[in-house]
Amino acid sequence: MKRALPIIISSILSAVAVVWVYDRYFNHFKPQNNPDSNHPTTEEKRSSPPIKWGTKTLRSYAPTDFTQAAARCTPSVVYIESKHRIRTYPWMQEQYGMATGSGVIISPDGYIATNNHVVKDAVEYTVQLNNRKRYRAELIGTDPTTDLALLRIQADSLPAIEFGNSDSLKIGEWVLAVGNPFSLQSTVTAGIVSAKGRNIDILRDQQFRIESFIQTDAVVNPGNSGGALVNTAGQLVGINSAILSHTGQYEGYSFAIPANLASKILRDLRDYGSVQRGLLGVSIVEVSEALAKERSLPDLQGIFIAQVVPGSGADDAGLLAGDVLLSINGIPVNDVPKMQEIVGQKHPGDTIQVVFRREGERQNADVVLKNVKNNTEIISFRKDKMLRDIGIHVRDLYSEEGNTIGQNNGAKVLTIFMGSPIDQQTDMVPGFVITGINGHPVRNANDVAKFIKEAGKKITFVGRYENHHRPFTYTVYR
């Protein structure tokens, strides 16, 4: 028995050692019953810090099942047909063609967002809903500087889309593009946000353009223009606008107008008929290494002010050429598109807080934004029934438009309605600047409404087209 005791003790100790070694080196590889467990083993604690998942604040972090998001947003996306003028010069016979695109219902009472290039130079608009009902649409207004337009159909209780917060989008977040490419209704494609604040220079002919696009790799093709870019909650985060392509078809990247910017522009078009743009009043460039070296700047942060417009909000606030803008309303600005997007969401008369650097010192200023006429008034847009019956919508003339015709007073014709007296009796086209009616000088859109109201059956319009030297006269009878 005494001889057996050491053998028994040795066997027990060997067994304990084997169990310890197994548990120490092999057991942590064993599959866990709970795959969602986030409790690391001792070995994991030593090799790397534990992953902290935190609270899921974005639905895009959820599994990639897009069925609910697609079901939620597709009823709000519509198909648009636009009858376009192909030739728009007064001395040429007009021809017409048909263009197609997409739109997004943004209110239950019939307002529909789309791209300006979908409706540009069109005289007739037809909207087909997801349920295949078709409506004739009215153009409420356009903004070429952001490539947005607003239509309206006479319908109620429509499935309006819910707006999301485009500022909260993150690079790598899943998004869906919904539209009607190649006239295929309600096509849904998926991708991720590839970049934000992209400037691809497609609006280069617009003086106050804002290009701060959301870039995504969701498939977008012709016909998607004006459609919805939505997050995985089915909320609108952008209006699809362009693709980067050598062939005219999708090649990898598409671009959308951020929903936060679009929301402001579309509200302006609805409430005023034209965009009420608040301008800082500066010419700006991004800070490059060469510029930083030339100006002895300490780093590449901020936006360099090259010029300040006399009498502008920036001038009134004391900003000077050579200052470097660092932030607006607490948001850092290091590229021009981001700055344009922030300021583009404001109205004339709004005050913004800017932080800037001057000769190495940080300073603050409150800037009251002004409009394109360098004041804080609302730019007037007239769409009275009386004007509609004649066949036009007009707005005040912008300063840069006045420069092209050699005078600052007048009202620009934005829309000519097909079948109206002006359409049938004259060759007038959109873009005509009215400078006189029945011998009365026209200063603005309000004068147009006043003189048409006072006129009898015969109305004579005098005006000019941009970049044409001679005046044009049109006479219409009502």
C-alpha positions as CSV (number, residue, x, y, z in Angstrom):
1,M,0.0,0.0,0.0
2,K,2.8,2.4,0.8
3,R,4.3,1.7,-2.6
4,A,1.0,2.4,-4.3
5,L,0.4,5.8,-2.6
6,P,3.1,7.7,-4.5
7,I,1.8,6.2,-7.7
8,I,-1.8,7.4,-6.9
9,I,-0.6,10.9,-5.9
10,S,1.5,11.1,-9.1
11,S,-1.4,10.1,-11.3
12,I,-3.7,12.7,-9.7
13,L,-1.1,15.5,-10.1
14,S,-0.6,14.5,-13.7
15,A,-4.3,14.6,-14.4
16,V,-4.6,18.0,-12.9
17,A,-1.7,19.2,-15.0
18,V,-3.2,17.9,-18.2
19,V,-6.6,19.6,-17.4
20,W,-4.8,22.9,-16.6
21,V,-2.7,22.7,-19.8
22,Y,-5.8,21.9,-21.9
23,D,-7.8,24.8,-20.4
24,R,-4.9,27.1,-20.7
25,Y,-3.9,26.6,-24.3
26,F,-6.9,25.0,-26.1
27,N,-10.2,25.8,-24.5
28,H,-10.2,29.4,-25.6
29,F,-10.5,28.2,-29.2
30,K,-13.7,26.3,-28.4
31,P,-16.8,27.7,-30.2
32,Q,-19.1,29.6,-27.8
33,N,-22.7,28.8,-27.4
34,N,-23.6,32.5,-27.6
35,P,-22.1,34.0,-30.8
36,D,-23.0,37.6,-29.6
37,S,-21.0,37.3,-26.4
38,N,-18.6,40.2,-26.1
39,H,-16.7,39.0,-23.0
40,P,-13.1,38.3,-24.0
41,T,-11.0,35.5,-22.6
42,T,-7.8,36.1,-20.6
43,E,-5.7,35.4,-23.6
44,E,-7.7,38.0,-25.7
45,K,-7.2,40.6,-23.0
46,R,-3.5,40.2,-23.2
47,S,-3.3,40.2,-27.0
48,S,-5.6,43.1,-27.8
49,P,-8.0,45.5,-26.1
50,P,-11.7,44.4,-26.1
51,I,-14.0,45.9,-28.8
52,K,-16.5,48.4,-27.4
53,W,-19.6,48.3,-29.5
54,G,-21.4,51.0,-27.7
55,T,-25.0,52.0,-28.5
56,K,-26.1,51.5,-32.1
57,T,-27.1,55.1,-33.2
58,L,-27.3,54.5,-36.9
59,R,-29.4,51.9,-38.6
60,S,-26.6,51.5,-41.2
61,Y,-24.7,49.5,-38.5
62,A,-27.4,46.9,-38.7
63,P,-27.3,43.8,-40.9
64,T,-27.5,44.6,-44.6
65,D,-31.2,43.8,-45.1
66,F,-32.6,46.7,-47.1
67,T,-36.2,45.4,-47.6
68,Q,-37.8,47.7,-45.1
69,A,-36.0,50.7,-46.3
70,A,-36.9,50.0,-49.9
71,A,-40.5,49.4,-49.0
72,R,-40.6,52.6,-47.1
73,C,-39.2,54.9,-49.7
74,T,-40.2,53.5,-53.2
75,P,-43.8,54.8,-53.0
76,S,-42.3,58.4,-52.7
77,V,-40.2,58.2,-55.9
78,V,-41.9,59.2,-59.1
79,Y,-41.3,59.0,-62.9
80,I,-41.1,62.4,-64.8
81,E,-41.6,63.1,-68.5
82,S,-40.6,66.6,-69.7
83,K,-41.5,68.0,-73.1
84,H,-38.4,70.1,-73.9
85,R,-37.6,72.9,-76.2
86,I,-34.7,71.8,-78.3
87,R,-34.1,75.2,-80.0
88,T,-34.7,78.2,-77.9
89,Y,-33.5,81.2,-80.0
90,P,-36.1,83.7,-81.0
91,W,-35.1,83.7,-84.7
92,M,-35.3,79.9,-85.0
93,Q,-38.3,77.6,-85.3
94,E,-38.8,75.8,-82.1
95,Q,-38.6,72.0,-81.9
96,Y,-39.5,69.7,-79.1
97,G,-38.2,66.5,-77.6
98,M,-39.0,64.3,-74.6
99,A,-36.7,63.8,-71.6
100,T,-37.3,61.5,-68.6
101,G,-36.1,61.5,-65.1
102,S,-37.1,60.8,-61.5
103,G,-38.5,62.9,-58.6
104,V,-39.3,62.6,-54.9
105,I,-42.6,63.4,-53.2
106,I,-41.6,65.7,-50.4
107,S,-45.1,66.7,-49.1
108,P,-48.5,65.0,-49.1
109,D,-50.1,67.9,-51.0
110,G,-48.2,67.3,-54.2
111,Y,-44.7,69.0,-54.1
112,I,-42.1,67.0,-55.9
113,A,-38.3,67.5,-55.9
114,T,-36.2,66.8,-58.9
115,N,-33.1,68.1,-60.8
116,N,-33.1,71.3,-62.7
117,H,-31.5,69.5,-65.7
118,V,-34.6,67.2,-65.8
119,V,-37.0,70.1,-66.4
120,K,-34.8,72.7,-68.0
121,D,-36.3,74.4,-71.0
122,A,-39.4,72.2,-70.7
123,V,-42.9,73.4,-71.5
124,E,-44.9,70.5,-70.2
125,Y,-44.4,68.0,-67.3
126,T,-46.1,64.7,-66.6
127,V,-45.6,62.8,-63.3
128,Q,-46.3,59.1,-62.9
129,L,-46.7,57.8,-59.3
130,N,-45.6,54.5,-58.0
131,N,-49.2,53.3,-58.4
132,R,-49.0,54.3,-62.1
133,K,-51.4,57.2,-61.8
134,R,-50.4,60.1,-64.1
135,Y,-50.7,63.8,-63.5
136,R,-49.9,67.0,-65.3
137,A,-47.4,69.0,-63.2
138,E,-46.7,72.7,-62.7
139,L,-43.2,74.0,-62.4
140,I,-42.9,76.0,-59.1
141,G,-39.3,77.0,-59.4
142,T,-35.7,76.0,-60.3
143,D,-32.3,76.7,-58.9
144,P,-29.5,76.0,-61.5
145,T,-26.8,76.8,-58.9
146,T,-27.6,73.5,-57.1
147,D,-29.3,71.7,-59.9
148,L,-32.7,71.5,-58.1
149,A,-36.2,72.1,-59.2
150,L,-39.7,71.9,-57.6
151,L,-42.8,70.6,-59.3
152,R,-46.4,70.3,-58.0
153,I,-49.3,68.0,-58.9
154,Q,-52.9,68.5,-57.9
155,A,-53.2,65.5,-55.5
156,D,-53.6,65.0,-51.8
157,S,-52.5,62.4,-49.2
158,L,-49.5,61.4,-51.2
159,P,-46.7,59.2,-49.6
160,A,-44.2,61.9,-48.8
161,I,-40.7,60.8,-48.0
162,E,-39.1,61.5,-44.6
163,F,-36.0,63.7,-44.6
164,G,-32.9,62.4,-42.9
165,N,-29.9,64.3,-41.6
166,S,-27.3,64.3,-44.4
167,D,-24.7,65.9,-42.1
168,S,-24.7,62.8,-40.0
169,L,-23.8,60.5,-42.9
170,K,-20.5,58.7,-42.4
171,I,-18.0,57.4,-45.0
172,G,-18.7,53.7,-45.5
173,E,-22.4,53.9,-44.5
174,W,-24.9,52.0,-46.6
175,V,-27.3,53.9,-48.8
176,L,-29.9,53.1,-51.5
177,A,-30.4,54.9,-54.8
178,V,-34.0,54.8,-55.9
179,G,-35.2,56.0,-59.3
180,N,-36.3,55.1,-62.8
181,P,-33.2,54.4,-65.0
182,F,-34.0,53.6,-68.6
183,S,-37.7,54.2,-67.7
184,L,-37.7,51.2,-65.4
185,Q,-39.9,52.2,-62.6
186,S,-38.8,52.0,-58.9
187,T,-35.4,50.5,-59.4
188,V,-33.4,50.2,-56.1
189,T,-29.6,49.9,-56.0
190,A,-27.3,49.8,-53.0
191,G,-23.9,51.1,-52.2
192,I,-21.9,52.9,-49.6
193,V,-21.0,56.6,-49.1
194,S,-17.6,56.9,-50.7
195,A,-17.0,60.6,-49.9
196,K,-18.7,63.8,-48.9
197,G,-18.2,67.4,-50.1
198,R,-17.2,66.5,-53.6
199,N,-16.9,69.2,-56.3
200,I,-16.9,67.7,-59.8
201,D,-17.3,71.1,-61.6
202,I,-20.5,70.2,-63.5
203,L,-22.2,73.6,-62.6
204,R,-19.2,75.6,-63.8
205,D,-21.4,78.1,-65.8
206,Q,-23.3,79.1,-62.6
207,Q,-21.7,82.1,-60.7
208,F,-23.0,81.1,-57.2
209,R,-22.9,77.3,-57.7
210,I,-22.8,75.0,-54.8
211,E,-21.1,71.6,-55.4
212,S,-20.8,69.7,-52.2
213,F,-22.0,66.3,-53.4
214,I,-22.4,63.0,-51.5
215,Q,-20.4,60.5,-53.5
216,T,-21.6,56.9,-53.6
217,D,-20.9,53.7,-55.5
218,A,-24.7,52.8,-55.7
219,V,-25.5,52.2,-59.3
220,V,-27.1,55.3,-60.9
221,N,-27.9,55.5,-64.7
222,P,-29.7,58.0,-67.0
223,G,-33.2,58.4,-65.6
224,N,-32.1,58.2,-62.0
225,S,-31.6,62.0,-62.0
226,G,-33.9,63.6,-59.4
227,G,-34.4,60.3,-57.6
228,A,-33.8,59.6,-53.9
229,L,-30.7,58.6,-52.0
230,V,-31.8,57.1,-48.7
231,N,-30.2,55.6,-45.7
232,T,-31.1,52.2,-44.3
233,A,-34.0,53.7,-42.3
234,G,-35.6,54.8,-45.7
235,Q,-35.0,58.5,-45.0
236,L,-34.0,60.9,-47.7
237,V,-30.3,61.9,-47.4
238,G,-29.8,63.2,-50.9
239,I,-31.2,63.9,-54.4
240,N,-29.3,62.0,-57.1
241,S,-27.9,64.4,-59.6
242,A,-24.9,63.2,-61.6
243,I,-22.6,60.3,-62.5
244,L,-18.9,60.4,-63.3
245,S,-18.6,58.6,-66.7
246,H,-16.8,58.5,-70.0
247,T,-19.6,56.7,-71.7
248,G,-22.8,58.4,-70.3
249,Q,-23.6,55.2,-68.3
250,Y,-22.6,54.2,-64.8
251,E,-18.9,53.5,-64.3
252,G,-18.5,53.4,-60.6
253,Y,-19.4,56.7,-58.9
254,S,-22.5,58.8,-58.6
255,F,-23.3,62.0,-56.8
256,A,-26.2,63.4,-54.8
257,I,-27.2,66.8,-53.5
258,P,-27.2,66.6,-49.6
259,A,-30.7,66.6,-48.2
260,N,-30.0,69.3,-45.7
261,L,-29.1,71.7,-48.5
262,A,-31.9,70.5,-50.7
263,S,-34.4,71.0,-48.0
264,K,-33.6,74.7,-47.7
265,I,-33.6,75.3,-51.5
266,L,-36.9,73.5,-52.0
267,R,-38.6,75.4,-49.2
268,D,-37.4,78.7,-50.8
269,L,-38.8,77.6,-54.2
270,R,-42.1,76.7,-52.5
271,D,-42.4,79.8,-50.4
272,Y,-40.8,82.4,-52.7
273,G,-40.6,80.9,-56.1
274,S,-36.8,81.4,-56.2
275,V,-33.9,80.7,-53.9
276,Q,-33.1,83.3,-51.3
277,R,-29.4,82.9,-51.1
278,G,-27.4,84.4,-48.2
279,L,-24.0,85.4,-49.4
280,L,-20.9,86.0,-47.3
281,G,-19.4,88.4,-49.9
282,V,-15.9,87.0,-50.3
283,S,-13.8,85.3,-53.0
284,I,-12.1,82.3,-51.5
285,V,-9.5,79.6,-52.3
286,E,-8.4,76.5,-50.4
287,V,-5.1,76.7,-48.6
288,S,-2.4,74.9,-50.5
289,E,1.2,74.3,-49.6
290,A,2.3,76.9,-52.1
291,L,-0.2,79.5,-50.7
292,A,0.8,78.7,-47.1
293,K,4.5,79.2,-48.0
294,E,3.8,82.4,-49.9
295,R,1.6,83.9,-47.2
296,S,3.7,82.5,-44.3
297,L,0.7,80.6,-42.9
298,P,1.4,78.3,-40.0
299,D,-0.6,75.3,-41.5
300,L,-3.0,74.2,-44.2
301,Q,-6.2,74.7,-42.2
302,G,-9.0,76.9,-43.2
303,I,-10.1,78.9,-46.3
304,F,-8.1,81.8,-47.6
305,I,-10.0,85.0,-48.3
306,A,-8.6,86.4,-51.6
307,Q,-11.1,89.3,-51.9
308,V,-13.9,91.0,-50.0
309,V,-16.9,92.5,-51.8
310,P,-17.4,96.2,-50.9
311,G,-20.6,96.7,-48.9
312,S,-21.0,92.9,-48.3
313,G,-21.7,91.3,-45.0
314,A,-18.1,90.2,-44.7
315,D,-17.0,93.8,-45.4
316,D,-19.4,95.2,-42.8
317,A,-18.1,92.7,-40.2
318,G,-14.5,93.8,-40.8
319,L,-13.1,90.8,-42.7
320,L,-10.2,91.5,-44.9
321,A,-8.4,90.0,-47.9
322,G,-5.7,87.7,-46.5
323,D,-7.7,86.5,-43.5
324,V,-8.1,82.7,-43.2
325,L,-11.6,81.4,-42.2
326,L,-11.3,78.6,-39.7
327,S,-14.9,77.8,-38.8
328,I,-18.5,78.9,-39.3
329,N,-21.1,78.5,-36.5
330,G,-18.6,76.2,-34.8
331,I,-18.1,73.9,-37.8
332,P,-14.5,73.7,-39.1
333,V,-14.1,74.7,-42.8
334,N,-11.1,73.3,-44.6
335,D,-12.5,73.1,-48.2
336,V,-14.6,75.3,-50.4
337,P,-17.5,72.9,-51.0
338,K,-18.1,72.4,-47.2
339,M,-18.1,76.2,-46.7
340,Q,-20.5,76.7,-49.6
341,E,-22.8,74.1,-48.2
342,I,-22.9,75.6,-44.8
343,V,-23.6,79.2,-46.0
344,G,-25.9,77.9,-48.7
345,Q,-28.4,76.8,-46.0
346,K,-28.8,80.4,-44.8
347,H,-31.0,83.3,-45.9
348,P,-30.3,87.0,-46.5
349,G,-30.4,88.6,-43.1
350,D,-29.2,85.6,-41.2
351,T,-26.2,86.0,-38.9
352,I,-23.4,83.6,-38.8
353,Q,-20.5,83.4,-36.4
354,V,-17.0,83.1,-38.0
355,V,-13.6,82.4,-36.5
356,F,-10.7,83.5,-38.6
357,R,-7.0,84.0,-38.3
358,R,-5.3,87.3,-39.1
359,E,-1.5,87.6,-38.9
360,G,-1.4,84.5,-36.7
361,E,-4.1,85.6,-34.2
362,R,-7.5,84.0,-34.0
363,Q,-10.4,86.4,-34.1
364,N,-14.2,86.2,-34.1
365,A,-16.9,88.1,-36.0
366,D,-20.6,88.1,-36.5
367,V,-21.5,88.4,-40.2
368,V,-25.0,89.4,-41.5
369,L,-25.5,87.6,-44.9
370,K,-26.8,89.6,-47.9
371,N,-28.4,88.6,-51.2
372,V,-27.1,88.9,-54.7
373,K,-28.1,92.5,-54.8
374,N,-26.0,93.1,-51.7
375,N,-28.9,93.8,-49.3
376,T,-31.0,91.7,-47.0
377,E,-34.3,91.9,-48.8
378,I,-36.2,89.0,-50.3
379,I,-35.9,88.6,-54.1
380,S,-39.4,88.9,-55.5
381,F,-40.9,86.2,-57.7
382,R,-44.3,86.6,-59.2
383,K,-46.5,83.7,-60.1
384,D,-49.9,85.4,-59.9
385,K,-52.9,83.9,-61.7
386,M,-53.0,87.0,-63.8
387,L,-49.4,86.4,-65.0
388,R,-50.1,82.7,-65.4
389,D,-53.1,83.5,-67.6
390,I,-50.9,85.6,-69.9
391,G,-48.3,82.7,-69.8
392,I,-45.3,83.7,-67.7
393,H,-43.7,83.6,-64.3
394,V,-41.0,86.3,-63.5
395,R,-38.6,87.3,-60.8
396,D,-36.4,90.2,-60.0
397,L,-33.2,90.6,-62.1
398,Y,-30.0,89.6,-60.4
399,S,-27.0,92.0,-60.5
400,E,-24.8,89.7,-62.6
401,E,-27.7,89.2,-65.1
402,G,-28.1,93.0,-65.3
403,N,-24.5,93.3,-66.2
404,T,-25.0,91.1,-69.3
405,I,-27.7,93.3,-70.7
406,G,-26.2,96.6,-69.7
407,Q,-28.8,97.7,-67.1
408,N,-29.7,96.8,-63.5
409,N,-33.5,97.1,-63.7
410,G,-35.9,94.6,-65.2
411,A,-37.6,91.2,-64.5
412,K,-36.5,87.9,-65.9
413,V,-39.0,85.5,-67.5
414,L,-38.5,82.0,-65.9
415,T,-41.4,80.1,-67.4
416,I,-43.6,80.3,-70.5
417,F,-46.7,78.1,-70.4
418,M,-47.5,76.1,-73.4
419,G,-50.8,77.1,-75.0
420,S,-50.8,80.5,-73.3
421,P,-51.3,83.8,-75.2
422,I,-47.6,84.6,-75.0
423,D,-46.7,81.0,-76.2
424,Q,-49.1,81.1,-79.1
425,Q,-48.8,84.8,-80.2
426,T,-45.1,85.4,-79.7
427,D,-41.6,83.9,-80.0
428,M,-40.6,84.9,-76.5
429,V,-38.6,82.2,-74.6
430,P,-37.5,81.8,-71.0
431,G,-34.6,84.1,-70.2
432,F,-36.1,87.2,-71.7
433,V,-35.5,90.2,-69.5
434,I,-38.5,92.5,-69.5
435,T,-37.4,96.2,-69.3
436,G,-40.7,97.9,-70.3
437,I,-44.4,97.2,-70.6
438,N,-46.7,99.5,-72.7
439,G,-44.2,102.3,-72.5
440,H,-43.6,102.0,-68.7
441,P,-40.1,101.2,-67.5
442,V,-40.0,97.9,-65.5
443,R,-37.7,97.9,-62.5
444,N,-38.6,94.5,-61.0
445,A,-41.1,91.6,-60.9
446,N,-43.7,93.7,-59.0
447,D,-43.8,96.2,-61.8
448,V,-44.6,93.5,-64.3
449,A,-47.6,92.4,-62.2
450,K,-48.7,96.0,-61.8
451,F,-48.5,97.1,-65.4
452,I,-50.1,93.9,-66.7
453,K,-53.0,94.5,-64.3
454,E,-53.4,98.0,-65.5
455,A,-53.1,97.1,-69.2
456,G,-56.1,96.6,-71.5
457,K,-56.3,93.9,-74.1
458,K,-53.1,94.8,-75.8
459,I,-49.8,94.3,-73.9
460,T,-46.4,95.2,-75.5
461,F,-43.3,93.8,-73.8
462,V,-39.9,95.4,-74.5
463,G,-36.6,93.7,-73.3
464,R,-33.4,91.9,-74.0
465,Y,-31.8,88.6,-73.9
466,E,-28.4,88.0,-72.3
467,N,-25.5,88.5,-74.6
468,H,-27.6,90.0,-77.3
469,H,-27.2,93.7,-78.0
470,R,-30.4,94.6,-79.7
471,P,-33.8,94.9,-77.9
472,F,-36.8,92.6,-78.7
473,T,-40.4,93.6,-78.7
474,Y,-43.4,91.3,-78.3
475,T,-47.1,92.2,-78.5
476,V,-49.8,89.9,-77.1
477,Y,-53.6,90.3,-77.0
478,R,-55.7,88.8,-74.2
